[in-house]
Amino acid sequence: MSNSETAAAAEIMLNETYAYGKPQVQASFKQTPTDFQVNEILGFEPEADVKGQHHWLQIEKSGVNTDHVARALAQFVDIQARNVSFSGMKDRHAVTTQWFSVELPATKLVDWNAFAEPGVRILQAVKSNRKLRRGTHKWNEFSITLRDVSNVNELLARVEKIKAGVPNYFGEQRFGYQGSNLTKAEGMFAGRRIKDRNLRSIVLSAARSYLFNQYVSTRLAQHGTALLAGDVMQLTGSHSFFVAEHIDTTVLQRVASGDIEVTGPMPGRGRSPVQGAAQEFEEALLAQFKPWLEGIERAGVDQSRRAMWLQAENLVVDSEQNVVRLRFRLTTGSFATSVLRELAQVTS
């Protein structure tokens, strides 16, 4: 991908293939922070231990990003920001709840009620002997308000369609402002060094995410929802995989029931397990990005798989005049914007 193409990455992402055709409905989003609400669900209760050195904090924030909160917590207890961890990044322009853990000496007492930061509120605090690690939480619950909807009935009709699933694209926020993370990736793969380890990780993630999106978009355009012999299937809700050498009735029934999911590539080191027709398609598509593939492998990132389709769970919708409210739940690592793009042309 050339520099000019990278600079236009944000525009390219808008043209990724739609599952149900590009929506004609238009709507406004994020007119206020409360129009986008996200609640992080761990899927378990933090293991309490009064002698633990990790303080787990459930925090509500509005108008600030996750890194800002982490730095504020570190400053409050006079530690390095690297000793504050969280499971996932949450949008700045939203009202969100998420968990942090702060590592401190076990004997140190902290009055978290004294913590004061604009737009930030601690909901609960639990001492534990375990650190909160990235990707620990199981779901994100979303409450989204779309305003100035040009055709409410048409949008509601598309809601019925997306219940079958949407492409599991990475959202444009993964790629930085105007695709800036992809520009950095191209520079890094050309030999430019990125010293900041966190930034380097973000850039590599953006590059792999972009390649995944390109795979899903191209496959959807060429093959629709059809499975290919040799597809790598994932057991839903797990990281267990197997190769479907033949697409028979059993495989189709398991996909239809939600027992298994077809996956796409997250490029990196190691041999992809994909076979047959699926392998031919995957290799042909990724060959267009050979310098990127080589750069990702040199960086020491291992290849993995990601589900190609995304299900909005517990989807509830209500409307009033030209306002539509949606509530749904997504698994960790999925993007609400991938759901919204199938419903309407949204202006934030």
Residue, then its C-alpha position, 0 to 999 in steps of 0.5 A: m500500500s502506497n503513502s497516498e493510499t495510506a493517507a486515504a485509509a479513512e476513506i477506504m474504510l468507509n467503502e468496505t463491503y456492506a452485508y445488506g447493501k449501503p444504507q440510505v438512512q441518515a442519522s446523527f450520533k454523539q450529539t451528547p455523551t449520553d448518546f453513546q453509553v458503554n458498560e464493561i462486563l467482566g463476566f465474573e466478580p473480582e476476587a476480593d483479598v484485603k491483603g492484596q496489592h491490586h486495587w480493582l476500581q469500577i469507574e464511570k467516565s465521561g468526556v475523557n479517555t481511558d489513558h487519561v483516567a489511568r494517568a490520573l489514578a497513578q498521580f493520585v497514589d504517586i506511582q508510575a502509570r505503567n502500574v495502572s492496568f485496564s481490560g479495554m479502551k473506552d471511547r472519550h466521547a461517551v459515558t462509559t463504565q470500565w474496570f482498572s486495577v492499581e498496583l500498590p504495596a499491600t500495606k498501603l491504605v488508600d481512601w479512594n473516596a478522596f479521588a477527584e477528577p472531572g468527568v470521572r467517578i469511582l463506583q466501587a473498589v475491591k482489593s485483590n491479589r490478581k492484576l487486571r489484564r488486557g482483554t479480561h472482560k467478556w462483553n461490552e453493553f451499549s446504549i446508543t441514541l441516533r437522532d435526526v433519523s431520516n427514515v425511522n421505518e427503514l432503519l427499523a427494517r434494517v435492524e431486523k436484517i442485522k439480527a442475522g449478523v454483520p461483518n466483524y470489522f475493526g472500527e475506524q478508531r483502531f486506525g487513528y485520526q485519518g488513518s494515522n496509525l496506518t501511516k506510522a505502520e508503513g513507516m515502521f515496515a520501511g525501517r523507521r523505528i518506533k521507540d515507544r513500546n505502547l505506540r509500537s503495539i498500537v501501530l502493529s495492531a492497526a496494521r493487522s486489523y486493516l488487513f483483516n478488514q480488507y480480507v472480510s470486505t473482499r471475501l464478502a464482495q466476491h463470495g457473499t456469506a458462502l463458506l469455502a472448503g478449508d475454512v478455519m472454524q472457531l467454536t463460539g465463545s472459545h479460542s478452539f479451532f478446526v479446519a472444515e475440509h469439506i462444507d457439508t450439511t453438518v458444518l452448515q447446520r452448526v454455523a446456522s445454530g451459532d455453534i461455530e463461526v467462520t474466521g479470517p486471518m490476523p496475520g503474523r508469524g507461523r503457518s496459517p491453518v487454512q486449507g483448500a479453496a479458503q487458502e487460495f483466496e486468503e493467500a491471493l488477497l494477502a499477497q497484495f500486502k507482502p511488505w506489511l506481512e513481512g514487517i509484522e512477522r519481523a516484529g515478532v507477532d504471531q498469526s491468529r484468527r478472528a470471527m468474520w461475523l458479529q452478532a449483536e446480542n440482546l438487541v432491543v430497539d425503541s423509537e420516538q419521532n425521529v429518534v431511535r435508541l438501540r441497546f445490545r451486547l457485543t463480545t470483547g474486541s468487537f465494535a459497535t460502529s460495525v453494527l451502526r454502519e449497517l443501519a445508517q449513514v451516521t454523522s458524529 
